[in-house]
């Protein structure tokens, strides 16, 4: 057992090759933390470590994962609020000196090269079977098959006409998760091969379930999306850092909000010194070209 640094809602245990994050289960703990239980992030999965002032007399120790290292963060695509980021440890301000010590220790374990995208997931995905209720149907995943069973109270006529759906992960190229905390939240499965392009609106797409009115909450739908994404990567061709398969399957139009989130993430890496000015400018131009 390594040293332990306890903060609000979580405790970090520093081991020789990783950090084990254990989340509390109190009523004040974010529900996503409770659903995850714990996360182990290897040192090789960490791009940067920061320590910054928090709110109301706190400091925040943040381990920034490398792109592609954690299926949960890949599925979230920058949409998680700070209070739900599993890699932020909030501590009382009087522990700042101790937190700085551990931040320095972690920084000593990573190199500049560690900031680049990974070719495989380094953090374990939430384990199947998983399920949750969306607004228009129930989503289930057994590790190999994603199933949608429609609710007559919420499903569109297009989904009723298509009938309940089942998708082997081998037929998928990725997922698209839009937080239920924003307008038009949904979970969409991206298919490798389809006879026609998928409908732009998730409520018309039989390969998607929509969120809202308390259905599809983050702590249920995001671990589900991450588990599916990890299974997709394990079953088929290598994925890009966007979590989408490098195939010729028809692509869903990129959401400008998604592009903006990814540019902000690049900015964080650039500010941390993990990307040069030229690298940041080139990647930003690539993302803007997708609009």
C-alpha positions as CSV (number, residue, x, y, z in Angstrom):
1,X,0.0,0.0,0.0
2,X,1.3,3.4,-0.9
3,X,0.8,6.9,0.6
4,X,-2.8,8.1,0.8
5,X,-4.0,11.7,0.3
6,X,-7.7,12.1,1.3
7,X,-9.8,14.9,0.0
8,X,-13.5,15.7,-0.3
9,X,-15.4,12.8,-1.8
10,X,-12.2,10.8,-2.7
11,X,-8.8,9.5,-1.6
12,X,-5.8,8.9,-3.8
13,X,-3.4,6.1,-3.0
14,X,0.0,6.6,-4.7
15,X,1.5,3.3,-5.8
16,X,4.7,2.6,-7.6
17,X,3.2,2.5,-11.1
18,X,-0.3,4.0,-10.7
19,X,-2.7,6.1,-8.6
20,X,-5.7,4.3,-7.1
21,X,-8.6,6.6,-6.7
22,X,-11.3,5.5,-4.2
23,X,-14.6,7.5,-4.1
24,X,-16.7,7.9,-1.0
25,X,-20.4,6.8,-1.0
26,X,-21.8,9.6,1.1
27,X,-25.0,11.5,0.1
28,X,-22.9,14.5,-0.8
29,X,-20.6,12.6,-3.2
30,X,-21.4,13.0,-6.9
31,X,-23.4,10.1,-8.2
32,X,-20.9,9.4,-11.0
33,X,-18.2,8.9,-8.3
34,X,-20.5,6.5,-6.4
35,X,-21.3,4.6,-9.6
36,X,-17.5,4.2,-10.5
37,X,-16.5,3.2,-7.0
38,X,-12.8,3.5,-7.9
39,X,-10.4,4.2,-10.8
40,X,-6.8,3.1,-11.2
41,X,-4.8,5.3,-13.5
42,X,-1.3,4.1,-14.5
43,X,1.4,6.7,-14.6
44,X,1.8,6.1,-18.3
45,X,-1.8,7.3,-18.8
46,X,-1.2,10.7,-17.2
47,X,-0.4,13.6,-19.5
48,X,0.0,16.3,-16.9
49,X,-0.5,17.1,-13.2
50,X,-1.8,20.5,-12.0
51,X,-2.5,22.1,-8.6
52,X,-4.7,25.2,-8.6
53,X,-6.9,27.2,-6.2
54,X,-10.4,25.9,-5.8
55,X,-13.6,27.4,-4.4
56,X,-14.2,28.4,-0.8
57,X,-10.8,27.7,0.7
58,X,-9.8,24.6,-1.3
59,X,-7.1,23.5,-3.7
60,X,-7.6,21.1,-6.6
61,X,-5.1,18.4,-7.5
62,X,-5.8,17.3,-11.1
63,X,-4.3,14.4,-13.0
64,X,-5.0,15.1,-16.7
65,X,-5.3,11.8,-18.7
66,X,-3.7,11.3,-22.1
67,X,-6.1,11.4,-25.0
68,X,-7.3,7.8,-25.6
69,X,-6.1,6.5,-22.2
70,X,-9.5,6.3,-20.5
71,X,-12.7,5.2,-22.3
72,X,-14.8,7.1,-19.8
73,X,-13.1,10.4,-20.6
74,X,-13.1,9.6,-24.3
75,X,-16.9,9.0,-24.2
76,X,-17.4,12.2,-22.2
77,X,-15.5,14.2,-24.8
78,X,-15.0,17.2,-22.5
79,X,-18.6,17.4,-21.4
80,X,-18.1,16.5,-17.7
81,X,-18.5,19.4,-15.2
82,X,-15.5,20.0,-13.0
83,X,-17.4,18.6,-10.0
84,X,-17.8,15.2,-11.7
85,X,-14.3,14.9,-13.2
86,X,-12.9,11.7,-11.5
87,X,-9.4,12.9,-11.8
88,X,-9.8,16.1,-9.7
89,X,-9.1,15.8,-6.0
90,X,-10.5,18.7,-3.9
91,X,-8.6,19.4,-0.7
92,X,-8.7,22.0,2.1
93,X,-6.4,24.9,1.4
94,X,-4.2,24.0,4.4
95,X,-3.2,20.8,2.6
96,X,-1.7,22.7,-0.3
97,X,1.9,22.0,0.7
98,X,1.2,18.3,1.0
99,X,-0.7,18.3,-2.3
100,X,2.2,20.1,-4.0
101,X,4.6,17.4,-2.8
102,X,2.5,14.6,-4.3
103,X,2.0,16.6,-7.5
104,X,5.8,16.9,-7.9
105,X,6.1,13.2,-7.2
106,X,3.7,12.4,-10.0
107,X,5.3,14.8,-12.4
108,X,8.6,13.0,-11.8
109,X,6.9,9.8,-13.1
110,X,5.8,11.1,-16.4
111,X,7.7,12.5,-19.4
112,X,6.7,15.0,-22.1
113,X,6.2,12.1,-24.5
114,X,3.5,10.8,-22.2
115,X,1.2,13.6,-23.3
116,X,0.4,12.2,-26.8
117,X,-2.5,10.0,-27.7
118,X,-2.4,6.3,-26.7
119,X,-2.9,3.4,-29.1
120,X,-5.0,1.5,-26.5
121,X,-7.0,2.1,-23.3
122,X,-4.8,2.2,-20.2
123,X,-7.6,2.6,-17.7
124,X,-10.2,-0.2,-17.3
125,X,-13.7,0.5,-18.6
126,X,-16.8,0.0,-16.4
127,X,-17.7,-3.7,-16.6
128,X,-20.8,-5.1,-18.3
129,X,-23.6,-6.0,-17.9
130,X,-25.0,-2.5,-17.7
131,X,-28.3,-0.9,-18.4
132,X,-30.2,2.3,-18.0
133,X,-33.5,3.9,-18.9
134,X,-33.5,6.6,-21.5
135,X,-36.5,8.8,-22.3
136,X,-37.6,6.7,-25.3
137,X,-36.3,3.2,-24.4
138,X,-34.2,0.9,-22.2
139,X,-30.6,0.4,-23.2
140,X,-28.8,-2.8,-22.2
141,X,-25.2,-4.1,-22.8
142,X,-24.0,-7.6,-22.0
143,X,-20.4,-7.1,-23.2
144,X,-21.0,-8.2,-26.8
145,X,-24.5,-6.9,-27.7
146,X,-26.1,-3.5,-27.3
147,X,-29.9,-3.6,-27.2
148,X,-32.6,-0.9,-27.3
149,X,-36.2,-1.7,-26.2
150,X,-38.5,1.2,-27.0
151,X,-41.0,2.7,-24.6
152,X,-44.4,3.5,-26.1
153,X,-44.6,6.7,-24.0
154,X,-41.4,8.2,-25.5
155,X,-40.3,6.5,-28.7
156,X,-40.9,8.2,-32.0
157,X,-42.9,6.6,-34.8
158,X,-39.7,6.0,-36.7
159,X,-38.4,3.9,-33.9
160,X,-41.6,2.0,-33.4
161,X,-41.6,1.2,-37.1
162,X,-38.0,0.0,-36.9
163,X,-38.8,-2.2,-33.8
164,X,-36.6,-3.0,-30.9
165,X,-32.9,-3.0,-31.9
166,X,-29.8,-5.2,-31.1
167,X,-26.2,-4.3,-32.3
168,X,-23.2,-6.6,-32.0
169,X,-20.2,-4.5,-31.0
170,X,-18.3,-5.9,-34.0
171,X,-20.8,-3.9,-36.2
172,X,-20.0,-0.6,-34.5
173,X,-17.3,1.9,-35.1
174,X,-17.8,4.0,-32.0
175,X,-20.3,5.9,-29.9
176,X,-21.5,9.5,-29.6
177,X,-22.6,10.6,-26.1
178,X,-24.2,13.9,-25.5
179,X,-24.7,14.8,-21.8
180,X,-28.3,14.7,-20.5
181,X,-27.4,18.1,-18.8
182,X,-27.5,19.9,-22.2
183,X,-30.2,20.2,-24.8
184,X,-30.7,17.1,-27.0
185,X,-28.7,14.7,-24.9
186,X,-28.4,11.2,-26.3
187,X,-26.4,8.1,-26.8
188,X,-25.9,7.2,-30.4
189,X,-24.2,4.0,-31.8
190,X,-22.0,4.7,-34.8
191,X,-22.2,1.8,-37.3
192,X,-19.3,0.6,-39.5
193,X,-21.6,0.0,-42.5
194,X,-25.1,1.2,-43.1
195,X,-27.1,1.3,-46.4
196,X,-28.0,5.0,-45.8
197,X,-26.6,7.7,-43.5
198,X,-27.9,7.7,-40.0
199,X,-30.6,10.3,-39.3
200,X,-29.2,13.6,-38.0
201,X,-31.8,13.7,-35.1
202,X,-31.3,11.1,-32.4
203,X,-35.0,10.8,-31.7
204,X,-35.4,9.5,-35.3
205,X,-32.4,7.2,-35.3
206,X,-33.0,3.5,-34.2
207,X,-29.3,3.3,-33.3
208,X,-29.8,6.0,-30.6
209,X,-31.6,6.7,-27.4
210,X,-32.4,10.2,-26.1
211,X,-32.2,11.7,-22.6
212,X,-34.2,14.2,-20.7
213,X,-36.7,14.6,-17.8
214,X,-34.4,12.6,-15.5
215,X,-33.8,9.8,-18.0
216,X,-30.3,8.8,-19.0
217,X,-28.5,10.5,-16.1
218,X,-24.7,11.0,-16.3
219,X,-23.9,8.4,-13.7
220,X,-25.8,5.7,-15.7
221,X,-25.4,6.6,-19.3
222,X,-21.7,7.6,-19.3
223,X,-20.3,4.4,-17.8
224,X,-22.6,2.5,-20.2
225,X,-21.1,4.5,-23.2
226,X,-17.6,4.0,-21.9
227,X,-18.1,0.2,-21.6
228,X,-19.5,0.0,-25.2
229,X,-16.6,2.1,-26.5
230,X,-14.0,-0.1,-24.9
231,X,-15.7,-3.2,-26.3
232,X,-15.8,-1.6,-29.8
233,X,-12.1,-0.9,-29.7
234,X,-11.3,-4.4,-28.5
235,X,-13.4,-6.0,-31.3
236,X,-12.3,-4.2,-34.4
237,X,-9.9,-1.8,-36.2
238,X,-8.0,0.7,-34.1
239,X,-9.9,3.8,-33.2
240,X,-8.9,7.4,-33.6
241,X,-8.5,9.5,-30.5
242,X,-12.0,10.8,-31.1
243,X,-13.4,7.3,-30.2
244,X,-14.6,6.7,-33.8
245,X,-13.4,3.8,-35.9
246,X,-11.0,4.5,-38.7
247,X,-13.5,3.1,-41.3
248,X,-15.4,4.3,-44.3
249,X,-18.7,4.1,-42.5
250,X,-21.0,7.2,-43.0
251,X,-20.1,9.7,-40.3
252,X,-22.5,11.8,-38.2
253,X,-22.0,15.5,-38.7
254,X,-19.5,16.8,-36.1
255,X,-21.2,19.0,-33.5
256,X,-19.6,22.5,-33.2
257,X,-19.8,22.1,-29.4
258,X,-17.8,18.9,-29.6
259,X,-15.1,20.6,-31.7
260,X,-15.0,23.5,-29.2
261,X,-14.5,21.1,-26.3
262,X,-11.7,19.3,-28.0
263,X,-10.0,22.6,-28.8
264,X,-10.2,23.6,-25.1
265,X,-8.6,20.2,-24.2
266,X,-5.8,20.9,-26.7
267,X,-5.4,24.4,-25.1
268,X,-5.0,22.7,-21.7
269,X,-2.2,20.4,-23.0
270,X,-0.6,23.4,-24.8
271,X,-0.6,25.5,-21.6
272,X,0.9,22.6,-19.7
273,X,3.8,22.5,-22.1
274,X,2.8,19.1,-23.6
275,X,2.2,20.5,-27.1
276,X,4.4,23.0,-29.0
277,X,2.9,26.1,-30.6
278,X,3.1,24.5,-34.0
279,X,1.5,21.2,-32.8
280,X,-1.3,23.1,-31.2
281,X,-1.9,25.3,-34.2
282,X,-1.9,22.4,-36.6
283,X,-4.3,20.2,-34.6
284,X,-6.6,23.2,-34.0
285,X,-6.7,23.8,-37.7
286,X,-7.6,20.1,-38.3
287,X,-10.5,20.3,-35.9
288,X,-11.8,23.5,-37.3
289,X,-11.7,22.0,-40.8
290,X,-14.3,19.4,-39.6
291,X,-17.0,22.0,-39.0
